[in-house]
Amino acid sequence: MKMVTPSYVLAFGYCIADAASAGYAIMSEEDKKIENPTRSRETRAAIATFDTLLWQSLASVAIPGGVINMIVRTARFAVARSIGLPALVSKWLPTAAGLGSIPIIITPIDNLVDYALDSTTRKLLREDI
């Protein structure tokens, strides 16, 4: 699997770019949009960058990577124990199962990560604390 490492590099690059974009958006907003901010613009930008980087790392890379890997390994296990499958099917079915699972796993993973962050780091970083 020669494409695994480059795909993770690309995925983490996306996470970093999205996080930087979230921080930049806070830094470029006008102070008049927020009445009586309790934190400095820099602090709000750092929190937004951290939150976005954490969310993207979990919801876009770490958890989906683990789930898809588990699906591919399970499919490989099942294919290895199947009798009479053509070689082409045996080779590509696990990959197809992993790719085919992506639309199914996106929403549950996103909801799980939202819940986890809402229950942990986002509680700690609330402005009213």
A tleap script that builds the chain and sets N, CA, C and O, in Angstrom:
source leaprc.protein.ff14SB
mol = sequence {
  NMET LYS MET VAL THR PRO SER TYR VAL LEU
  ALA PHE GLY TYR CYS ILE ALA ASP ALA ALA
  SER ALA GLY TYR ALA ILE MET SER GLU GLU
  ASP LYS LYS ILE GLU ASN PRO THR ARG SER
  ARG GLU THR ARG ALA ALA ILE ALA THR PHE
  ASP THR LEU LEU TRP GLN SER LEU ALA SER
  VAL ALA ILE PRO GLY GLY VAL ILE ASN MET
  ILE VAL ARG THR ALA ARG PHE ALA VAL ALA
  ARG SER ILE GLY LEU PRO ALA LEU VAL SER
  LYS TRP LEU PRO THR ALA ALA GLY LEU GLY
  SER ILE PRO ILE ILE ILE THR PRO ILE ASP
  ASN LEU VAL ASP TYR ALA LEU ASP SER THR
  THR ARG LYS LEU LEU ARG GLU ASP CILE
}
set mol.1.N position { 0.816 -1.174 0.000 }
set mol.1.CA position { 0.000 0.000 0.000 }
set mol.1.C position { 0.872 1.254 0.000 }
set mol.1.O position { 1.086 1.902 1.025 }
set mol.2.N position { 1.349 1.554 -1.168 }
set mol.2.CA position { 2.254 2.679 -1.352 }
set mol.2.C position { 1.565 4.024 -1.190 }
set mol.2.O position { 2.231 5.046 -1.026 }
set mol.3.N position { 0.255 4.035 -1.233 }
set mol.3.CA position { -0.484 5.294 -1.181 }
set mol.3.C position { -0.928 5.672 0.233 }
set mol.3.O position { -1.479 6.755 0.427 }
set mol.4.N position { -0.706 4.818 1.210 }
set mol.4.CA position { -1.192 5.087 2.562 }
set mol.4.C position { -0.480 6.293 3.166 }
set mol.4.O position { -1.138 7.226 3.627 }
set mol.5.N position { 0.845 6.294 3.173 }
set mol.5.CA position { 1.587 7.408 3.775 }
set mol.5.C position { 1.297 8.724 3.073 }
set mol.5.O position { 1.013 9.712 3.750 }
set mol.6.N position { 1.355 8.786 1.741 }
set mol.6.CA position { 1.021 10.066 1.094 }
set mol.6.C position { -0.409 10.528 1.365 }
set mol.6.O position { -0.668 11.728 1.449 }
set mol.7.N position { -1.335 9.581 1.503 }
set mol.7.CA position { -2.711 9.990 1.778 }
set mol.7.C position { -2.832 10.586 3.180 }
set mol.7.O position { -3.597 11.530 3.378 }
set mol.8.N position { -2.091 10.054 4.156 }
set mol.8.CA position { -2.101 10.628 5.502 }
set mol.8.C position { -1.414 11.993 5.522 }
set mol.8.O position { -1.863 12.899 6.224 }
set mol.9.N position { -0.343 12.146 4.769 }
set mol.9.CA position { 0.326 13.453 4.666 }
set mol.9.C position { -0.646 14.477 4.090 }
set mol.9.O position { -0.744 15.595 4.597 }
set mol.10.N position { -1.350 14.108 3.052 }
set mol.10.CA position { -2.336 14.999 2.446 }
set mol.10.C position { -3.468 15.306 3.422 }
set mol.10.O position { -3.897 16.455 3.527 }
set mol.11.N position { -3.951 14.303 4.128 }
set mol.11.CA position { -5.051 14.506 5.080 }
set mol.11.C position { -4.634 15.431 6.221 }
set mol.11.O position { -5.391 16.329 6.590 }
set mol.12.N position { -3.444 15.225 6.786 }
set mol.12.CA position { -2.992 16.109 7.857 }
set mol.12.C position { -2.694 17.506 7.325 }
set mol.12.O position { -2.878 18.496 8.033 }
set mol.13.N position { -2.235 17.585 6.084 }
set mol.13.CA position { -2.050 18.910 5.462 }
set mol.13.C position { -3.367 19.664 5.378 }
set mol.13.O position { -3.423 20.867 5.631 }
set mol.14.N position { -4.427 18.946 5.020 }
set mol.14.CA position { -5.758 19.554 4.986 }
set mol.14.C position { -6.175 20.013 6.381 }
set mol.14.O position { -6.703 21.114 6.536 }
set mol.15.N position { -5.945 19.184 7.389 }
set mol.15.CA position { -6.308 19.543 8.769 }
set mol.15.C position { -5.597 20.823 9.200 }
set mol.15.O position { -6.211 21.712 9.789 }
set mol.16.N position { -4.316 20.910 8.907 }
set mol.16.CA position { -3.531 22.089 9.279 }
set mol.16.C position { -4.017 23.319 8.529 }
set mol.16.O position { -4.132 24.398 9.111 }
set mol.17.N position { -4.302 23.162 7.240 }
set mol.17.CA position { -4.785 24.300 6.446 }
set mol.17.C position { -6.149 24.780 6.935 }
set mol.17.O position { -6.391 25.985 7.006 }
set mol.18.N position { -7.034 23.855 7.268 }
set mol.18.CA position { -8.356 24.237 7.766 }
set mol.18.C position { -8.249 24.934 9.117 }
set mol.18.O position { -8.949 25.914 9.374 }
set mol.19.N position { -7.374 24.428 9.975 }
set mol.19.CA position { -7.177 25.042 11.291 }
set mol.19.C position { -6.593 26.449 11.141 }
set mol.19.O position { -7.030 27.380 11.818 }
set mol.20.N position { -5.621 26.598 10.267 }
set mol.20.CA position { -5.031 27.925 10.024 }
set mol.20.C position { -6.086 28.879 9.475 }
set mol.20.O position { -6.118 30.055 9.838 }
set mol.21.N position { -6.932 28.379 8.615 }
set mol.21.CA position { -8.009 29.197 8.046 }
set mol.21.C position { -8.981 29.664 9.132 }
set mol.21.O position { -9.433 30.808 9.114 }
set mol.22.N position { -9.300 28.775 10.077 }
set mol.22.CA position { -10.210 29.142 11.175 }
set mol.22.C position { -9.587 30.230 12.042 }
set mol.22.O position { -10.263 31.185 12.427 }
set mol.23.N position { -8.309 30.087 12.347 }
set mol.23.CA position { -7.617 31.109 13.133 }
set mol.23.C position { -7.503 32.426 12.394 }
set mol.23.O position { -7.682 33.495 12.977 }
set mol.24.N position { -7.207 32.344 11.114 }
set mol.24.CA position { -7.104 33.552 10.296 }
set mol.24.C position { -8.438 34.285 10.218 }
set mol.24.O position { -8.475 35.515 10.249 }
set mol.25.N position { -9.522 33.540 10.119 }
set mol.25.CA position { -10.847 34.166 10.052 }
set mol.25.C position { -11.129 34.975 11.318 }
set mol.25.O position { -11.708 36.059 11.245 }
set mol.26.N position { -10.724 34.458 12.467 }
set mol.26.CA position { -10.913 35.194 13.724 }
set mol.26.C position { -10.009 36.425 13.743 }
set mol.26.O position { -10.443 37.504 14.146 }
set mol.27.N position { -8.769 36.273 13.315 }
set mol.27.CA position { -7.834 37.393 13.333 }
set mol.27.C position { -8.249 38.515 12.384 }
set mol.27.O position { -7.940 39.681 12.629 }
set mol.28.N position { -8.941 38.173 11.311 }
set mol.28.CA position { -9.311 39.184 10.326 }
set mol.28.C position { -10.699 39.779 10.560 }
set mol.28.O position { -11.104 40.696 9.846 }
set mol.29.N position { -11.432 39.269 11.552 }
set mol.29.CA position { -12.764 39.819 11.813 }
set mol.29.C position { -12.638 41.169 12.514 }
set mol.29.O position { -11.641 41.451 13.179 }
set mol.30.N position { -13.632 41.963 12.357 }
set mol.30.CA position { -13.638 43.281 12.984 }
set mol.30.C position { -14.073 43.159 14.434 }
set mol.30.O position { -14.951 42.362 14.767 }
set mol.31.N position { -13.455 43.954 15.290 }
set mol.31.CA position { -13.805 43.936 16.716 }
set mol.31.C position { -15.241 44.356 16.952 }
set mol.31.O position { -15.835 43.965 17.957 }
set mol.32.N position { -15.806 45.130 16.068 }
set mol.32.CA position { -17.168 45.621 16.261 }
set mol.32.C position { -18.205 44.512 16.140 }
set mol.32.O position { -19.329 44.673 16.613 }
set mol.33.N position { -17.856 43.398 15.521 }
set mol.33.CA position { -18.806 42.294 15.351 }
set mol.33.C position { -19.093 41.588 16.676 }
set mol.33.O position { -20.159 40.997 16.849 }
set mol.34.N position { -18.155 41.648 17.599 }
set mol.34.CA position { -18.320 40.974 18.885 }
set mol.34.C position { -18.397 42.054 19.964 }
set mol.34.O position { -17.459 42.825 20.162 }
set mol.35.N position { -19.517 42.089 20.645 }
set mol.35.CA position { -19.685 43.062 21.720 }
set mol.35.C position { -19.044 42.555 22.999 }
set mol.35.O position { -19.290 41.426 23.422 }
set mol.36.N position { -18.230 43.382 23.604 }
set mol.36.CA position { -17.579 43.078 24.879 }
set mol.36.C position { -16.903 41.706 24.890 }
set mol.36.O position { -17.265 40.850 25.697 }
set mol.37.N position { -15.930 41.487 24.007 }
set mol.37.CA position { -15.264 40.178 24.035 }
set mol.37.C position { -14.514 39.998 25.356 }
set mol.37.O position { -13.851 40.920 25.831 }
set mol.38.N position { -14.623 38.811 25.941 }
set mol.38.CA position { -13.938 38.541 27.203 }
set mol.38.C position { -12.509 38.067 26.974 }
set mol.38.O position { -11.704 38.033 27.905 }
set mol.39.N position { -12.200 37.709 25.758 }
set mol.39.CA position { -10.854 37.255 25.411 }
set mol.39.C position { -10.326 38.072 24.250 }
set mol.39.O position { -11.092 38.607 23.449 }
set mol.40.N position { -9.021 38.161 24.168 }
set mol.40.CA position { -8.392 38.897 23.071 }
set mol.40.C position { -8.617 38.159 21.755 }
set mol.40.O position { -8.913 36.965 21.731 }
set mol.41.N position { -8.474 38.877 20.703 }
set mol.41.CA position { -8.621 38.289 19.367 }
set mol.41.C position { -7.620 37.157 19.179 }
set mol.41.O position { -7.955 36.123 18.601 }
set mol.42.N position { -6.406 37.342 19.658 }
set mol.42.CA position { -5.361 36.322 19.520 }
set mol.42.C position { -5.743 35.042 20.259 }
set mol.42.O position { -5.540 33.936 19.760 }
set mol.43.N position { -6.300 35.215 21.459 }
set mol.43.CA position { -6.732 34.041 22.233 }
set mol.43.C position { -7.868 33.323 21.533 }
set mol.43.O position { -7.865 32.095 21.440 }
set mol.44.N position { -8.848 34.083 21.037 }
set mol.44.CA position { -9.966 33.466 20.314 }
set mol.44.C position { -9.468 32.754 19.062 }
set mol.44.O position { -9.969 31.683 18.722 }
set mol.45.N position { -8.487 33.337 18.371 }
set mol.45.CA position { -7.926 32.707 17.168 }
set mol.45.C position { -7.186 31.426 17.523 }
set mol.45.O position { -7.297 30.426 16.814 }
set mol.46.N position { -6.432 31.451 18.615 }
set mol.46.CA position { -5.703 30.247 19.037 }
set mol.46.C position { -6.674 29.132 19.406 }
set mol.46.O position { -6.456 27.972 19.055 }
set mol.47.N position { -7.748 29.484 20.117 }
set mol.47.CA position { -8.747 28.481 20.498 }
set mol.47.C position { -9.429 27.906 19.260 }
set mol.47.O position { -9.614 26.693 19.161 }
set mol.48.N position { -9.804 28.771 18.315 }
set mol.48.CA position { -10.448 28.298 17.084 }
set mol.48.C position { -9.507 27.399 16.286 }
set mol.48.O position { -9.934 26.385 15.732 }
set mol.49.N position { -8.234 27.768 16.228 }
set mol.49.CA position { -7.248 26.961 15.507 }
set mol.49.C position { -7.090 25.595 16.170 }
set mol.49.O position { -7.098 24.564 15.497 }
set mol.50.N position { -6.947 25.596 17.494 }
set mol.50.CA position { -6.800 24.343 18.244 }
set mol.50.C position { -8.024 23.454 18.080 }
set mol.50.O position { -7.902 22.262 17.801 }
set mol.51.N position { -9.213 24.045 18.255 }
set mol.51.CA position { -10.452 23.271 18.164 }
set mol.51.C position { -10.607 22.660 16.772 }
set mol.51.O position { -10.965 21.490 16.640 }
set mol.52.N position { -10.341 23.445 15.746 }
set mol.52.CA position { -10.469 22.947 14.372 }
set mol.52.C position { -9.444 21.863 14.080 }
set mol.52.O position { -9.769 20.849 13.461 }
set mol.53.N position { -8.205 22.073 14.522 }
set mol.53.CA position { -7.168 21.068 14.285 }
set mol.53.C position { -7.493 19.761 15.005 }
set mol.53.O position { -7.320 18.680 14.442 }
set mol.54.N position { -7.963 19.861 16.244 }
set mol.54.CA position { -8.327 18.661 16.991 }
set mol.54.C position { -9.505 17.949 16.333 }
set mol.54.O position { -9.468 16.733 16.144 }
set mol.55.N position { -10.544 18.695 15.984 }
set mol.55.CA position { -11.727 18.098 15.367 }
set mol.55.C position { -11.359 17.425 14.046 }
set mol.55.O position { -11.716 16.270 13.816 }
set mol.56.N position { -10.652 18.141 13.185 }
set mol.56.CA position { -10.285 17.569 11.882 }
set mol.56.C position { -9.376 16.353 12.034 }
set mol.56.O position { -9.534 15.365 11.316 }
set mol.57.N position { -8.427 16.422 12.965 }
set mol.57.CA position { -7.513 15.283 13.157 }
set mol.57.C position { -8.274 14.036 13.580 }
set mol.57.O position { -7.987 12.933 13.114 }
set mol.58.N position { -9.248 14.219 14.467 }
set mol.58.CA position { -10.033 13.069 14.918 }
set mol.58.C position { -11.049 12.625 13.870 }
set mol.58.O position { -11.103 11.446 13.520 }
set mol.59.N position { -11.861 13.566 13.364 }
set mol.59.CA position { -12.989 13.219 12.492 }
set mol.59.C position { -12.583 12.944 11.049 }
set mol.59.O position { -13.306 12.256 10.329 }
set mol.60.N position { -11.449 13.465 10.619 }
set mol.60.CA position { -11.066 13.293 9.216 }
set mol.60.C position { -9.912 12.324 9.006 }
set mol.60.O position { -9.737 11.797 7.907 }
set mol.61.N position { -9.118 12.082 10.054 }
set mol.61.CA position { -7.932 11.245 9.857 }
set mol.61.C position { -7.907 10.042 10.804 }
set mol.61.O position { -7.972 8.897 10.357 }
set mol.62.N position { -7.813 10.300 12.094 }
set mol.62.CA position { -7.542 9.218 13.047 }
set mol.62.C position { -8.666 8.186 13.123 }
set mol.62.O position { -8.433 6.996 12.912 }
set mol.63.N position { -9.868 8.635 13.421 }
set mol.63.CA position { -10.969 7.668 13.599 }
set mol.63.C position { -11.363 7.013 12.279 }
set mol.63.O position { -11.482 5.789 12.234 }
set mol.64.N position { -11.573 7.778 11.197 }
set mol.64.CA position { -11.904 7.094 9.937 }
set mol.64.C position { -10.801 6.141 9.478 }
set mol.64.O position { -11.086 5.063 8.956 }
set mol.65.N position { -9.546 6.539 9.672 }
set mol.65.CA position { -8.446 5.656 9.288 }
set mol.65.C position { -8.495 4.335 10.026 }
set mol.65.O position { -8.296 3.273 9.435 }
set mol.66.N position { -8.762 4.404 11.327 }
set mol.66.CA position { -8.860 3.175 12.116 }
set mol.66.C position { -10.054 2.325 11.728 }
set mol.66.O position { -9.944 1.103 11.617 }
set mol.67.N position { -11.190 2.967 11.521 }
set mol.67.CA position { -12.406 2.226 11.158 }
set mol.67.C position { -12.247 1.572 9.778 }
set mol.67.O position { -12.574 0.399 9.597 }
set mol.68.N position { -11.749 2.333 8.827 }
set mol.68.CA position { -11.568 1.786 7.477 }
set mol.68.C position { -10.546 0.652 7.498 }
set mol.68.O position { -10.735 -0.368 6.835 }
set mol.69.N position { -9.461 0.828 8.259 }
set mol.69.CA position { -8.464 -0.235 8.374 }
set mol.69.C position { -9.093 -1.503 8.931 }
set mol.69.O position { -8.809 -2.601 8.451 }
set mol.70.N position { -9.950 -1.358 9.945 }
set mol.70.CA position { -10.621 -2.511 10.535 }
set mol.70.C position { -11.547 -3.195 9.512 }
set mol.70.O position { -11.612 -4.423 9.451 }
set mol.71.N position { -12.249 -2.397 8.721 }
set mol.71.CA position { -13.145 -2.956 7.705 }
set mol.71.C position { -12.344 -3.716 6.649 }
set mol.71.O position { -12.733 -4.813 6.249 }
set mol.72.N position { -11.232 -3.142 6.197 }
set mol.72.CA position { -10.399 -3.793 5.182 }
set mol.72.C position { -9.805 -5.091 5.738 }
set mol.72.O position { -9.789 -6.108 5.044 }
set mol.73.N position { -9.318 -5.064 6.979 }
set mol.73.CA position { -8.753 -6.280 7.569 }
set mol.73.C position { -9.813 -7.375 7.713 }
set mol.73.O position { -9.543 -8.550 7.464 }
set mol.74.N position { -11.019 -6.975 8.117 }
set mol.74.CA position { -12.104 -7.948 8.255 }
set mol.74.C position { -12.468 -8.531 6.890 }
set mol.74.O position { -12.698 -9.734 6.763 }
set mol.75.N position { -12.518 -7.678 5.878 }
set mol.75.CA position { -12.837 -8.156 4.523 }
set mol.75.C position { -11.735 -9.084 4.017 }
set mol.75.O position { -12.022 -10.099 3.381 }
set mol.76.N position { -10.482 -8.743 4.295 }
set mol.76.CA position { -9.378 -9.629 3.891 }
set mol.76.C position { -9.492 -10.985 4.573 }
set mol.76.O position { -9.287 -12.025 3.947 }
set mol.77.N position { -9.816 -10.964 5.846 }
set mol.77.CA position { -9.996 -12.207 6.607 }
set mol.77.C position { -11.100 -13.056 5.977 }
set mol.77.O position { -10.941 -14.263 5.794 }
set mol.78.N position { -12.231 -12.402 5.645 }
set mol.78.CA position { -13.361 -13.123 5.052 }
set mol.78.C position { -13.010 -13.669 3.668 }
set mol.78.O position { -13.357 -14.801 3.332 }
set mol.79.N position { -12.324 -12.861 2.879 }
set mol.79.CA position { -11.940 -13.281 1.523 }
set mol.79.C position { -10.947 -14.442 1.588 }
set mol.79.O position { -11.027 -15.370 0.784 }
set mol.80.N position { -10.024 -14.395 2.529 }
set mol.80.CA position { -9.025 -15.465 2.650 }
set mol.80.C position { -9.662 -16.806 2.990 }
set mol.80.O position { -9.110 -17.858 2.668 }
set mol.81.N position { -10.808 -16.772 3.631 }
set mol.81.CA position { -11.495 -17.999 4.008 }
set mol.81.C position { -12.580 -18.413 3.019 }
set mol.81.O position { -13.244 -19.435 3.190 }
set mol.82.N position { -12.742 -17.608 2.000 }
set mol.82.CA position { -13.732 -17.938 0.966 }
set mol.82.C position { -13.110 -18.873 -0.060 }
set mol.82.O position { -11.917 -18.809 -0.356 }
set mol.83.N position { -13.945 -19.723 -0.581 }
set mol.83.CA position { -13.461 -20.693 -1.568 }
set mol.83.C position { -14.017 -20.323 -2.936 }
set mol.83.O position { -15.200 -20.018 -3.085 }
set mol.84.N position { -13.150 -20.357 -3.911 }
set mol.84.CA position { -13.587 -20.198 -5.283 }
set mol.84.C position { -13.758 -18.766 -5.774 }
set mol.84.O position { -14.320 -18.561 -6.850 }
set mol.85.N position { -13.297 -17.778 -5.030 }
set mol.85.CA position { -13.379 -16.401 -5.532 }
set mol.85.C position { -12.281 -16.169 -6.550 }
set mol.85.O position { -11.155 -16.629 -6.358 }
set mol.86.N position { -12.584 -15.469 -7.624 }
set mol.86.CA position { -11.534 -15.138 -8.591 }
set mol.86.C position { -10.442 -14.286 -7.933 }
set mol.86.O position { -10.710 -13.540 -6.991 }
set mol.87.N position { -9.226 -14.406 -8.432 }
set mol.87.CA position { -8.083 -13.702 -7.849 }
set mol.87.C position { -8.299 -12.191 -7.837 }
set mol.87.O position { -7.937 -11.514 -6.875 }
set mol.88.N position { -8.889 -11.667 -8.906 }
set mol.88.CA position { -9.128 -10.225 -8.987 }
set mol.88.C position { -10.092 -9.762 -7.888 }
set mol.88.O position { -9.894 -8.715 -7.272 }
set mol.89.N position { -11.129 -10.554 -7.658 }
set mol.89.CA position { -12.100 -10.230 -6.595 }
set mol.89.C position { -11.426 -10.320 -5.234 }
set mol.89.O position { -11.611 -9.445 -4.389 }
set mol.90.N position { -10.646 -11.371 -5.017 }
set mol.90.CA position { -9.954 -11.545 -3.732 }
set mol.90.C position { -9.004 -10.392 -3.448 }
set mol.90.O position { -8.834 -9.986 -2.298 }
set mol.91.N position { -8.394 -9.874 -4.489 }
set mol.91.CA position { -7.437 -8.784 -4.312 }
set mol.91.C position { -8.142 -7.456 -4.016 }
set mol.91.O position { -7.715 -6.723 -3.124 }
set mol.92.N position { -9.203 -7.139 -4.744 }
set mol.92.CA position { -9.795 -5.795 -4.689 }
set mol.92.C position { -11.038 -5.672 -3.806 }
set mol.92.O position { -11.432 -4.552 -3.482 }
set mol.93.N position { -11.651 -6.746 -3.416 }
set mol.93.CA position { -12.852 -6.667 -2.587 }
set mol.93.C position { -12.606 -5.974 -1.236 }
set mol.93.O position { -13.419 -5.143 -0.832 }
set mol.94.N position { -11.515 -6.288 -0.530 }
set mol.94.CA position { -11.276 -5.575 0.734 }
set mol.94.C position { -11.116 -4.060 0.544 }
set mol.94.O position { -11.632 -3.278 1.342 }
set mol.95.N position { -10.412 -3.652 -0.499 }
set mol.95.CA position { -10.247 -2.227 -0.791 }
set mol.95.C position { -11.583 -1.589 -1.124 }
set mol.95.O position { -11.887 -0.492 -0.655 }
set mol.96.N position { -12.378 -2.270 -1.928 }
set mol.96.CA position { -13.702 -1.759 -2.280 }
set mol.96.C position { -14.595 -1.645 -1.049 }
set mol.96.O position { -15.377 -0.701 -0.933 }
set mol.97.N position { -14.479 -2.608 -0.126 }
set mol.97.CA position { -15.273 -2.550 1.108 }
set mol.97.C position { -14.871 -1.337 1.947 }
set mol.97.O position { -15.727 -0.647 2.500 }
set mol.98.N position { -13.576 -1.086 2.038 }
set mol.98.CA position { -13.098 0.070 2.787 }
set mol.98.C position { -13.556 1.375 2.171 }
set mol.98.O position { -14.053 2.254 2.875 }
set mol.99.N position { -13.396 1.514 0.866 }
set mol.99.CA position { -13.835 2.735 0.185 }
set mol.99.C position { -15.353 2.885 0.221 }
set mol.99.O position { -15.869 3.990 0.384 }
set mol.100.N position { -16.052 1.788 0.070 }
set mol.100.CA position { -17.516 1.828 0.087 }
set mol.100.C position { -18.094 2.171 1.445 }
set mol.100.O position { -19.232 2.630 1.545 }
set mol.101.N position { -17.316 1.949 2.483 }
set mol.101.CA position { -17.806 2.256 3.832 }
set mol.101.C position { -17.754 3.747 4.156 }
set mol.101.O position { -18.424 4.199 5.084 }
set mol.102.N position { -16.980 4.501 3.417 }
set mol.102.CA position { -16.778 5.919 3.742 }
set mol.102.C position { -18.090 6.697 3.847 }
set mol.102.O position { -18.285 7.386 4.848 }
set mol.103.N position { -18.994 6.627 2.879 }
set mol.103.CA position { -20.237 7.398 3.024 }
set mol.103.C position { -21.080 6.980 4.231 }
set mol.103.O position { -21.856 7.777 4.758 }
set mol.104.N position { -20.927 5.749 4.655 }
set mol.104.CA position { -21.718 5.241 5.778 }
set mol.104.C position { -21.149 5.694 7.119 }
set mol.104.O position { -21.906 5.941 8.058 }
set mol.105.N position { -19.828 5.805 7.222 }
set mol.105.CA position { -19.208 6.103 8.511 }
set mol.105.C position { -19.031 7.593 8.787 }
set mol.105.O position { -18.762 7.966 9.929 }
set mol.106.N position { -19.170 8.446 7.796 }
set mol.106.CA position { -18.887 9.878 7.969 }
set mol.106.C position { -19.756 10.509 9.059 }
set mol.106.O position { -19.223 11.070 10.017 }
set mol.107.N position { -21.058 10.429 8.933 }
set mol.107.CA position { -21.956 11.113 9.870 }
set mol.107.C position { -21.821 10.588 11.294 }
set mol.107.O position { -21.735 11.399 12.217 }
set mol.108.N position { -21.798 9.281 11.524 }
set mol.108.CA position { -21.624 8.819 12.910 }
set mol.108.C position { -20.303 9.273 13.534 }
set mol.108.O position { -20.262 9.614 14.716 }
set mol.109.N position { -19.237 9.279 12.757 }
set mol.109.CA position { -17.944 9.719 13.291 }
set mol.109.C position { -17.984 11.213 13.595 }
set mol.109.O position { -17.527 11.636 14.657 }
set mol.110.N position { -18.518 12.010 12.688 }
set mol.110.CA position { -18.623 13.454 12.925 }
set mol.110.C position { -19.435 13.738 14.183 }
set mol.110.O position { -19.047 14.571 15.003 }
set mol.111.N position { -20.560 13.048 14.335 }
set mol.111.CA position { -21.399 13.239 15.528 }
set mol.111.C position { -20.673 12.811 16.804 }
set mol.111.O position { -20.770 13.480 17.833 }
set mol.112.N position { -19.954 11.707 16.734 }
set mol.112.CA position { -19.186 11.231 17.880 }
set mol.112.C position { -18.124 12.249 18.285 }
set mol.112.O position { -17.968 12.543 19.470 }
set mol.113.N position { -17.396 12.784 17.314 }
set mol.113.CA position { -16.342 13.752 17.619 }
set mol.113.C position { -16.947 15.048 18.157 }
set mol.113.O position { -16.411 15.631 19.100 }
set mol.114.N position { -18.058 15.508 17.570 }
set mol.114.CA position { -18.732 16.698 18.108 }
set mol.114.C position { -19.115 16.476 19.568 }
set mol.114.O position { -18.860 17.332 20.415 }
set mol.115.N position { -19.721 15.342 19.861 }
set mol.115.CA position { -20.142 15.035 21.231 }
set mol.115.C position { -18.937 14.982 22.170 }
set mol.115.O position { -18.969 15.537 23.269 }
set mol.116.N position { -17.879 14.310 21.727 }
set mol.116.CA position { -16.691 14.169 22.572 }
set mol.116.C position { -16.058 15.530 22.864 }
set mol.116.O position { -15.698 15.808 24.008 }
set mol.117.N position { -15.921 16.366 21.858 }
set mol.117.CA position { -15.309 17.680 22.082 }
set mol.117.C position { -16.234 18.602 22.865 }
set mol.117.O position { -15.775 19.369 23.712 }
set mol.118.N position { -17.538 18.532 22.588 }
set mol.118.CA position { -18.492 19.338 23.359 }
set mol.118.C position { -18.453 18.963 24.838 }
set mol.118.O position { -18.684 19.810 25.701 }
set mol.119.N position { -18.163 17.703 25.130 }
set mol.119.CA position { -18.147 17.208 26.504 }
set mol.119.C position { -16.802 17.399 27.200 }
set mol.119.O position { -16.705 17.236 28.417 }
set mol.120.N position { -15.768 17.740 26.441 }
set mol.120.CA position { -14.433 17.838 27.037 }
set mol.120.C position { -13.803 19.202 26.761 }
set mol.120.O position { -14.033 20.159 27.500 }
set mol.121.N position { -13.025 19.283 25.717 }
set mol.121.CA position { -12.222 20.492 25.480 }
set mol.121.C position { -13.070 21.752 25.281 }
set mol.121.O position { -12.691 22.822 25.757 }
set mol.122.N position { -14.176 21.649 24.608 }
set mol.122.CA position { -14.990 22.832 24.384 }
set mol.122.C position { -15.604 23.345 25.679 }
set mol.122.O position { -15.817 24.548 25.829 }
set mol.123.N position { -15.887 22.458 26.604 }
set mol.123.CA position { -16.346 22.892 27.933 }
set mol.123.C position { -15.244 23.669 28.646 }
set mol.123.O position { -15.505 24.685 29.291 }
set mol.124.N position { -14.029 23.188 28.525 }
set mol.124.CA position { -12.904 23.834 29.186 }
set mol.124.C position { -12.577 25.197 28.572 }
set mol.124.O position { -12.075 26.085 29.261 }
set mol.125.N position { -12.860 25.360 27.290 }
set mol.125.CA position { -12.476 26.579 26.575 }
set mol.125.C position { -13.607 27.596 26.424 }
set mol.125.O position { -13.440 28.602 25.736 }
set mol.126.N position { -14.747 27.350 27.053 }
set mol.126.CA position { -15.860 28.293 26.964 }
set mol.126.C position { -15.429 29.673 27.426 }
set mol.126.O position { -14.576 29.804 28.304 }
set mol.127.N position { -16.016 30.694 26.839 }
set mol.127.CA position { -15.620 32.064 27.183 }
set mol.127.C position { -16.120 32.497 28.541 }
set mol.127.O position { -15.521 33.387 29.145 }
set mol.128.N position { -17.176 31.920 29.046 }
set mol.128.CA position { -17.759 32.403 30.296 }
set mol.128.C position { -17.092 31.822 31.543 }
set mol.128.O position { -17.552 32.053 32.661 }
set mol.129.N position { -16.021 31.077 31.353 }
set mol.129.CA position { -15.315 30.495 32.504 }
set mol.129.C position { -14.305 31.506 33.023 }
set mol.129.O position { -13.596 31.229 33.991 }
savepdb mol mol.pdb
quit
